[in-house]
Amino acid sequence: MSTTTTSWIIDTDAGMDDLLAIQCLSQPCILTTVGGVLSASHAADTLQKLFPSLDIAIGLDSPNENAVPDWLQQYRSNTVASLLPATQGLPQSPPFSNAWTMVRNHLLQSAEKSVNLLCLGPLTNVAHWFTQCGLSIKIRSIWIMGGNHPHHQQPEFNFHWDPRAAQTVLQMKHLTDKIYLVTACVSSREQLIPTDDAFAEFLERTQRDSEFFRRLLEHDGSGHFVSYDPVCAFASQHPEHVGSETIPLQVQVDGLLKRDSSGPGIRVARKISFQPYYFDWIYAQTTTKHSIQSPIV
């Protein structure tokens, strides 16, 4: 009996937690960039230096790119210089493909329900892609890191940065049965760590054996980057560890998710079984000498 080969498209704004999530996903994948923590072009340049074997394409910036707050400007100016000291003197990044063109071509060549989408940044690209074409039949699953659980009244960055795109995606009837939402509430550091001593032991063991993890830790000694996006990547690879509930949701103008009976029913991660699986998974994926490749269709 033949089996369908699946592939992954990772849509990312190349934050620190995004980089760990990408490293931990060993399946063939395409990387597309979206404006968020970094601009789409800045993200593409960063990813090309860290993951040179992957196909990388530049996507869209959100409308907020015209009004980046001071704290984010400072983060952007510091991130690449401190994270990538070894890249000084390397050739300039080559021209990048257009994300929509690359994604569209990949979907056209793929079998039905064979492409998985991992969304680690604002949903600006995804809202554009699936209002432009009828290729959603090719999508198997859409894992989204973003939003808040309706019980919490604090907007999450990805949804806050482009709330209109988030609302557009969640309202698409041809996508709702494919969406799995991993909110900030279930993927925060507070949810992950049993004790400070256990977390410190994990950081010490992993940085000792993983150069990639060590470089991230040199930039952020708190290890906060193990939260959020890597959790969504873990959930996408191990859905058996995810307990979910279906909630009717609407995205407010500030990006806040609220329960609303008129909204579509979205599968939301209610609980993720982290211990002992999650930290063992990060350790294995960052220390194993696997080579991340682009899919061959």
N, C-alpha and C positions, 0 to 999 in steps of 0.2 A: 504494500500500500504506500503511495507517495504521500509526502508531507509538504506543506507549504512553508517555504523559508520566510522568516519574519525579519524585519529590519527596524531600526530606531532612528527617528529624527529628534535631536535634542535642540530645543529653542532656548537660548540662554543670554543673559546679560553679563555673564562672566564675572560674577561676584566670587568671593573666596569660597563660599559653600558650593557654588556652581562647579568650580574647578574640581573639588573633591568628588562631587557627584559624577562628573564626566569620567574621571579617572577610575571610578568604581564600576562603571558600566562597561563590561568587557565585550558586549555584543557589537557587531558591525553597526556603525551609526554615521549620520550626517549631522554636522553642527551648523545651525543658523543663529545669527545674532539679532538681538532686539535691544532697543534702547531702554535703559533702566539704571542699574547701579553704574554701569559704563554706557557710553553711547554705543550705537551699533557698530560703528567703524572702529572705535577704540577696543571694543570687545573682540572683534575679528582679528585685529593685530595681536592682541594678547593670546588668543587661542591658537593662532598659527604658530607662535613661538613655543607654546607648551605641548601642542598636539599636531606636529607637522605631518603626520601620516593621514590625517582626516581631511575630508572635503569640508570646507568652511565657506559659508556664503553670508553676505551682509543683508540683513533685513531692515525693518523700519524703526525709526525713532518715534516716541510718542509725542503728542502735542506739548507735553511738559518740558521737552528738550529746550524750548525757548525760555524757560524760567527755572533753571537748575539752582536749587538752594545752595548757600555757601558751604554747608557741611558736606554736601555731595561733591561739589567742586573740589574741595580739599581732599576728599577720599580718592577721587579720580586722579588727582595730580600725584598722589603718594603711592598708589597701588602698584603700578607696573614697575616703577623704579625700585621699590623695595622687594617686590616678589620675584623679579626676573633679572637679578644682577648678572647672571651668567650669559644673558643674551646680548650684552653690550658688544658692539662690533659685528654682530651678525648681519647678513644682507637684509635690506629692507623687505618687508612683506610684499608678496606679489599682488597684483590686482585680484580682487575677490569676485566671485560670481554673485549674481543677484539671488537672494534667498527664494523668492517666489518662483523664479525660473527653475532653480535646482529642485525645489520641492515638487513642483508641478511635473517635471520630467520624471522624477523618481516615482511619483504616484502613478503616472501613466504606464510605467513599465512594470508595476507591481501587481500581484494578484489581489483579489478582493480580501479584505480583512487580514492583511499581512503586514501593515505598517503601524508601528506604535509611535506615539508622540509623547515626549517628555518635556513639559513646559516649566522652565525654571526661572523665567522672568515675566514681565508684563505680557499680556495676551494680545498686544498690538498686531503682531504678525499673524497669529492664528485667526483673529477676527477678519483680517484681510483675505487670507488664503481661502477660507471656506465660505465667504460670500461671493467669491470670484468664480468658483467652479463647482461642478457636481461630482467631485472626486472623493467625497466623504465615504463612499462605499469601500474604498481601499483601506480605510482606517480601522484598525482592530481595537485600539484603546488610546485614550488621551489621559495622561496622568499630569495633573496640574498642582504645582506647589503655589498656593496663594490663598488669600482670603482669611477671614476669621470664622470661628464657629459662631452661630447666631447667639449663643449664650454669652459671648464676649463682645464688648462694645468698643474695640480698638481696631481701626482699619489696618490691614497688612500692606506692606510696601508695594508689592507687585500689583495688587488690585487698586491701591490708592494712586499709583503712578499713571494708570490708564483705566479708570473705572468704566468708561464707555466701551472699551474693547472687552473687558471682563463681562459686562452685561450682555454684549452682543454674542459672545461665545456661549454663555450659559443659556441663552434664549434660543439657540439654534436647535430646532427639534430633531434634525438629522444627526446631531452629535450627542444629545443628552444621555443616551443609553451607552455611550462609549466613555463618558467622562468619569474619572475618579479624582476627587478633590482631597488633597492633603493640606489641611490648613496650618497656619502658624501655631495655632493652639495645641495641636497634637504633635508637632515636630520641633517644639522649642527645646532648648537645652534642659530646662527644668523637667521635662518629660523623659529625657534620656538617661539622666545620671542617677544611679542609686545612691552613691556616696562620693564625696570629694576624693577620698583615698582611691576608690576604684577608678575614677576618671583620671586621676594623676598617674596611676599605674598604666592605664591604657595609653595615655599620651607618651609616656616614657618608652614603653615597649614598641609602639608604632613608629615613633620618630627614629628610634635606634635602627630599625630594620627597613625603613622606607625613606629614600631620599626625597621623593615627591611630598610626602607628608611632612617631613622635616622642613622643607622650604616654606610650606604654608604656615607651619608653627612659628617659624622665624618672623613671619609677618604679623601673626596674631597669636601671641603666646597664651591666650586664654583658651584656645581650641574651640572657640565659638562656632567656627566653620563646620563642625560636625553636625550642626543643627540644620533644620529646614531642608535645603535642596538635597543633601545626601539621604535624608530620611525619605523624601519622595522617590528618589531613585531606588532605595532599598525596597520600598513598598511595591514599586512597579516590578521588581524582580522576584519578590516573595509575597505575593498577595495573600498567601495562606496565613501570614502573620498579621493581617489587617482585618479589624472588625469595622464594618461600615453601617451607616444608616442612610436612608433616602429622605432628604429634606427639601421642601419647596423653598426656593431662594430667589431673592432679588438683590441686585447690586445697587447701592445708593450712590449719590453723586460724589461722595467722598471716598468711595471704594468699600464702604462698610457693607458686609453681607448681613441681610436680615431675613428671618423666616417670613414667608408671604405665601398664603394659600393660592394666590394667583400665579405664582412663579412655577417654573419647571422643577420636577423632582430630580435632585442631583445626589449621586452617591458621595457621601462625605465620610472620610475616615474618622471613626469614633474612638478607636483605640488601636495602637500598634504594639505588638509584643516585642519589646526591644531586647530583653535579657534572655539568654546570653547572645542572641543571634546578631544583633546589629553591630556591636563593636568587633565581634569576630569577623563579620563580613567586611567591614572597613579594613581591618588588618590584612585579611587575605587578599583583598582586591588591590591594595596599595603596595603589598610586598611581593605578590606574584609577578613574575616577569612576563606578563601577557602584553601583547602589542595591540592597541586599539586600532582597528582598521575601518575604512569606509566600506559600505556594502557594495557588492558587485551584483548588478541586476541583469 
